[in-house]
Amino acid sequence: MGKQELAMQVLQQVVKLPMVKVDREKFLVDKFSKELDRKDIATLLEKGPTSLLTKENLDRVAKTCIKDNVLRASGTSILAGLPGGIAMAITIPTDVVQFYAFSLKLAQELGYIYGFDDLWESRDELSEDAQNTLLLYLGVMLGVNGAGALLRSGGVTVAKHVMKTIPQKALTKTLWYPILEKVLKIFGVSLTKGGLAKGMGKVIPILGGVLSGGLTFATMKPMGERLQKELSKLVNYNEGQYQIDIDTIRKEAEIIEGE
């Protein structure tokens, strides 16, 4: 099995873990009801927090989410809940699976804070667009060039109200497909203790390479902060930023195709 196939198989299994699926409405109400009047809750759920709150407020809530999730991931074991399919796919250490389960949960929460639509509209399984969005979240967290630009620009899926004032210039699959493939490849390489430790070594030095609670904290925190920083650019997203993102995607697609 190739790295990309393995990565997609693991992603499809990890999202079946009960703790990975974030209920958008419940999450947004939990996080923002104290900051808003009751009459604003309907707007919050329909249009997202970016329609009601300042960038400073959103960034503060996002950073609290990162801290809470990292602490929880460092001290919690979900191994008993792993679906059998993961064991079947793998050779992958269960603590690495756990690491990515918490990372995907955090990624969804950050996405909802900055205006993304519900990924679980079908409730039973993720659509192709939703899977691609999760992949791009991971891509940004893992430092894949172009993933943040693709996530923001609406090449896959982004909150509708963000894009209302921006002309939809077609982003063809030939542009975003190479970046998605690169994310899958890097994700696949990271699906071993050694691969994860080696990849994260660029972010923060790792002693011993054991995926312990300490390593979870040391690796997930900068990954979450990287995603938060990229998503934060969606607040007051405009045509200038959109054009920068499109240019970034084009250049990165050309580089990947030339490799």
C-alpha positions as CSV (number, residue, x, y, z in Angstrom):
1,M,0.0,0.0,0.0
2,G,1.4,3.4,-1.0
3,K,1.8,6.3,1.4
4,Q,-1.2,8.2,-0.1
5,E,-3.5,5.2,0.0
6,L,-2.5,4.5,3.6
7,A,-3.1,8.1,4.6
8,M,-6.6,8.2,3.1
9,Q,-7.5,4.8,4.7
10,V,-6.3,6.0,8.1
11,L,-8.1,9.4,7.8
12,Q,-11.4,7.6,6.9
13,Q,-11.0,5.3,10.0
14,V,-9.9,8.0,12.4
15,V,-12.9,10.2,11.7
16,K,-15.1,7.3,12.9
17,L,-13.8,7.7,16.4
18,P,-16.7,9.3,18.5
19,M,-14.5,12.0,19.9
20,V,-13.3,13.2,16.5
21,K,-16.7,14.4,15.2
22,V,-17.3,18.0,16.4
23,D,-21.0,19.1,16.6
24,R,-20.7,22.6,15.0
25,E,-23.8,24.1,16.6
26,K,-23.1,22.8,20.1
27,F,-19.5,23.8,19.9
28,L,-20.3,27.4,18.8
29,V,-23.0,27.9,21.4
30,D,-20.6,26.5,24.1
31,K,-17.8,28.8,23.1
32,F,-19.7,32.0,22.2
33,S,-23.0,32.2,24.0
34,K,-21.5,34.1,27.0
35,E,-20.1,36.7,24.6
36,L,-23.3,37.3,22.6
37,D,-26.9,38.3,23.3
38,R,-29.4,35.4,23.0
39,K,-30.9,37.1,19.9
40,D,-27.5,36.7,18.1
41,I,-27.3,32.9,18.5
42,A,-29.3,32.3,15.3
43,T,-26.9,34.5,13.4
44,L,-23.9,32.8,15.0
45,L,-25.1,29.4,13.8
46,E,-26.2,30.6,10.3
47,K,-23.3,32.8,9.4
48,G,-20.5,31.9,11.8
49,P,-18.6,33.8,14.5
50,T,-16.8,36.0,12.0
51,S,-20.1,37.8,11.3
52,L,-20.5,38.9,14.9
53,L,-17.1,39.1,16.7
54,T,-13.8,40.9,16.2
55,K,-10.6,39.2,15.1
56,E,-9.2,39.7,18.6
57,N,-12.1,37.8,20.2
58,L,-11.9,35.0,17.7
59,D,-8.1,34.6,18.1
60,R,-8.5,34.5,21.8
61,V,-11.1,31.8,21.7
62,A,-9.0,29.8,19.2
63,K,-5.9,30.0,21.3
64,T,-7.9,28.7,24.3
65,C,-9.2,25.8,22.2
66,I,-5.6,24.9,21.2
67,K,-4.5,24.9,24.9
68,D,-7.5,22.9,26.0
69,N,-7.2,20.3,23.3
70,V,-3.4,19.9,23.7
71,L,-3.8,19.4,27.5
72,R,-6.6,16.9,27.0
73,A,-4.7,15.0,24.3
74,S,-1.6,14.8,26.6
75,G,-3.5,13.2,29.4
76,T,-6.2,11.1,27.7
77,S,-6.2,7.7,26.1
78,I,-8.8,6.8,23.5
79,L,-7.2,3.5,22.6
80,A,-10.0,1.4,23.8
81,G,-12.3,3.1,21.3
82,L,-10.2,2.5,18.2
83,P,-12.3,0.9,15.4
84,G,-11.0,-2.5,14.1
85,G,-10.3,-1.1,10.7
86,I,-7.4,0.9,11.9
87,A,-5.7,-2.2,13.4
88,M,-6.4,-3.8,10.0
89,A,-4.7,-1.1,8.1
90,I,-1.7,-0.9,10.2
91,T,1.5,-1.2,11.4
92,I,0.7,2.3,12.7
93,P,1.2,2.8,16.5
94,T,-2.0,3.4,18.3
95,D,-0.7,6.5,20.0
96,V,0.0,8.1,16.6
97,V,-3.6,7.4,15.7
98,Q,-4.6,9.0,18.9
99,F,-2.5,12.0,18.2
100,Y,-4.1,12.6,14.8
101,A,-7.6,12.0,16.3
102,F,-7.1,14.9,18.7
103,S,-5.4,17.0,15.9
104,L,-8.5,16.5,13.6
105,K,-10.8,17.4,16.5
106,L,-8.9,20.6,17.2
107,A,-8.7,21.4,13.5
108,Q,-12.5,21.3,13.1
109,E,-13.0,23.5,16.1
110,L,-10.6,26.1,14.7
111,G,-12.3,25.9,11.3
112,Y,-15.8,26.6,12.9
113,I,-14.4,29.5,14.9
114,Y,-13.2,31.1,11.6
115,G,-16.4,30.5,9.7
116,F,-16.3,27.1,8.0
117,D,-19.6,25.3,7.4
118,D,-20.6,22.1,9.1
119,L,-18.4,19.2,7.8
120,W,-21.0,16.6,8.9
121,E,-24.1,17.8,7.1
122,S,-24.9,14.2,5.9
123,R,-24.3,13.0,9.5
124,D,-23.4,9.5,8.5
125,E,-20.2,10.0,6.5
126,L,-18.0,12.8,5.2
127,S,-18.5,14.1,1.7
128,E,-15.5,14.4,-0.6
129,D,-15.3,18.1,0.0
130,A,-15.4,17.6,3.8
131,Q,-12.6,15.0,3.5
132,N,-10.6,17.4,1.5
133,T,-11.1,20.1,4.0
134,L,-9.8,17.8,6.8
135,L,-6.8,17.0,4.6
136,L,-6.0,20.6,4.1
137,Y,-6.3,21.3,7.9
138,L,-3.7,18.5,8.4
139,G,-1.7,19.9,5.5
140,V,-1.5,23.3,7.2
141,M,-0.7,21.7,10.5
142,L,2.1,19.7,8.9
143,G,3.6,22.7,7.2
144,V,2.7,21.8,3.6
145,N,3.2,24.9,1.3
146,G,0.0,26.1,-0.3
147,A,-2.4,24.2,2.0
148,G,-3.4,27.4,3.9
149,A,-3.9,29.4,0.7
150,L,-6.1,26.5,-0.8
151,L,-8.1,26.2,2.4
152,R,-8.9,29.9,2.4
153,S,-9.5,30.6,-1.2
154,G,-12.5,28.3,-1.5
155,G,-10.8,25.8,-3.7
156,V,-12.4,23.1,-1.6
157,T,-15.0,24.6,0.8
158,V,-15.3,27.8,2.8
159,A,-18.0,29.7,4.6
160,K,-20.2,31.2,1.9
161,H,-20.4,34.7,3.4
162,V,-16.7,35.1,3.3
163,M,-16.7,34.7,-0.5
164,K,-19.8,36.9,-1.3
165,T,-17.8,40.0,-2.3
166,I,-15.1,38.1,-4.1
167,P,-15.5,37.0,-7.7
168,Q,-15.2,33.3,-8.0
169,K,-12.3,32.7,-10.3
170,A,-12.3,29.0,-11.2
171,L,-9.9,26.9,-9.2
172,T,-9.5,23.8,-11.3
173,K,-8.6,20.4,-10.0
174,T,-5.3,20.7,-11.9
175,L,-4.4,23.5,-9.5
176,W,-5.5,22.1,-6.1
177,Y,-5.1,18.3,-6.8
178,P,-1.2,18.4,-6.5
179,I,-1.4,20.1,-3.1
180,L,-3.9,17.6,-1.8
181,E,-1.7,14.8,-3.1
182,K,1.3,16.3,-1.4
183,V,-0.6,16.5,1.9
184,L,-1.6,12.8,1.6
185,K,2.0,11.9,1.0
186,I,3.4,13.8,3.9
187,F,0.6,12.6,6.2
188,G,1.4,9.0,5.1
189,V,5.1,9.4,5.9
190,S,4.2,10.8,9.3
191,L,2.0,7.8,10.2
192,T,4.8,6.0,12.2
193,K,6.4,7.1,15.4
194,G,9.7,7.6,13.6
195,G,8.0,9.6,10.8
196,L,6.0,11.8,13.1
197,A,9.1,12.4,15.3
198,K,11.3,13.2,12.3
199,G,8.7,15.5,10.8
200,M,8.0,17.4,14.0
201,G,11.7,17.7,14.7
202,K,11.6,20.7,12.4
203,V,9.1,22.4,14.7
204,I,10.6,21.5,18.1
205,P,13.5,19.2,19.1
206,I,12.3,15.8,20.3
207,L,14.3,13.7,22.7
208,G,14.1,10.0,22.5
209,G,11.3,10.0,19.8
210,V,8.7,8.4,22.1
211,L,5.2,9.7,21.5
212,S,4.4,10.5,25.1
213,G,2.2,13.1,26.6
214,G,5.1,15.5,26.6
215,L,5.7,14.9,22.9
216,T,1.9,15.4,22.2
217,F,2.1,18.8,23.9
218,A,5.3,19.7,22.1
219,T,4.1,18.8,18.6
220,M,0.3,19.5,18.7
221,K,0.6,23.0,20.1
222,P,2.7,24.4,17.2
223,M,0.6,22.5,14.7
224,G,-2.6,24.1,16.1
225,E,-1.0,27.5,16.2
226,R,0.1,27.2,12.6
227,L,-3.5,26.4,11.5
228,Q,-5.0,29.1,13.7
229,K,-2.7,31.7,12.1
230,E,-3.7,30.7,8.6
231,L,-7.4,30.6,9.4
232,S,-7.2,33.9,11.1
233,K,-6.5,35.5,7.7
234,L,-10.1,34.7,6.8
235,V,-11.3,37.5,9.1
236,N,-11.9,40.5,6.8
237,Y,-10.8,38.3,3.9
238,N,-10.7,40.4,0.7
239,E,-9.9,40.3,-2.9
240,G,-6.3,41.3,-2.3
241,Q,-5.7,38.3,0.0
242,Y,-7.7,36.1,-2.3
243,Q,-5.4,37.0,-5.3
244,I,-2.3,36.3,-3.1
245,D,-3.7,32.9,-2.2
246,I,-4.5,32.0,-5.9
247,D,-1.0,33.0,-6.9
248,T,0.5,30.9,-4.1
249,I,-1.6,27.9,-5.1
250,R,-0.5,28.2,-8.8
251,K,3.2,28.5,-7.9
252,E,3.1,25.6,-5.5
253,A,1.2,23.4,-8.0
254,E,3.9,24.1,-10.6
255,I,6.7,23.3,-8.1
256,I,5.1,20.0,-7.1
257,E,4.4,19.0,-10.7
258,G,8.1,19.7,-11.5
259,E,9.4,17.5,-8.7
